[in-house]
Amino acid sequence: MLNKLNGGEVMLLHDRGTTLGADAHAPEQMLEALEALLQEAERRGLESVRVDTLMNGSAINESSAVVFRQEVEPRLKLKLWKRAVVAMWLGWEKLFHWVYHLRAASPKDPMLHFRSRVYHGARVEMEHGYVMQNGDPIIELHFDNQKLFELGVTSRSTMHLAIRMIRTMEQQLPDLAQVVAADPKLRSAKALYGVSMINRGPEKFGFAVHELAPGPFSLASKLYLRLLLSVIHPAGQKRLKQRADQLVPKMIVMPVEELLKRYGQQHHTIASGLAEQAEEESFVIENEVLTEQN
């Protein structure tokens, strides 16, 4: 744990000694280890914060604001060749967005982009009997590379980057569901479809993960996404060397009906809540006006 003690890390400690195979002395040992860890963290000038504070990047208090910004929101210094790659890569993305008319799910925070297209590929079976096959209309998903790059170079660790990515997707998918529900063409699509190397965890959001069929597209995707990972990931090149066999681009898919079922209701609930709040505020204001008039 001391070897992993850096700004932005999230550490999980277990303190139960009564489960099968557990050490009966686990609680006291955990507390001893935690005390030693916190003392060393203080000696190094680090401060423990809540996970939501780590995700949001907001200052804890005035006295620790400077330390917090240094530890939680650094910016990695990129080598010259990386800066050149990033410049070309972001330029290509702007051209791609313009040519294929990509739209943002959340225009105020454009992380998730999409376009309507026809699927060309092998038959894909999804949960609940849904099927995507050659010729079906789909919604193709793309991450915003500028936002990915900013998240990557300002994250203290792999865990910090993962938390921020999860938080972003939790905010973007309900917005996408609202856009899809309001557009008949998008509403008629069979599925959401994307190709990503970030494919450990999409099941949490309702996606199914499938292998890409071997061929030129799979090979090109692998080369492109490896280059992408080496630039945006806090430990990109090291991760590529350590887990090269696991870092393979895969297809992630979700039926459009599942998107609307999971995330469409969130907007309906929020909208209803805001409407009720507006009615209550209007009622209060109206009463206050009437009182003053009386």
Order of alpha helices (4+ residues) and beta strands (2+ residues): alpha-alpha-alpha-alpha-beta-beta-beta-beta-beta-alpha-alpha-alpha-beta-beta-alpha-alpha-beta-alpha-alpha
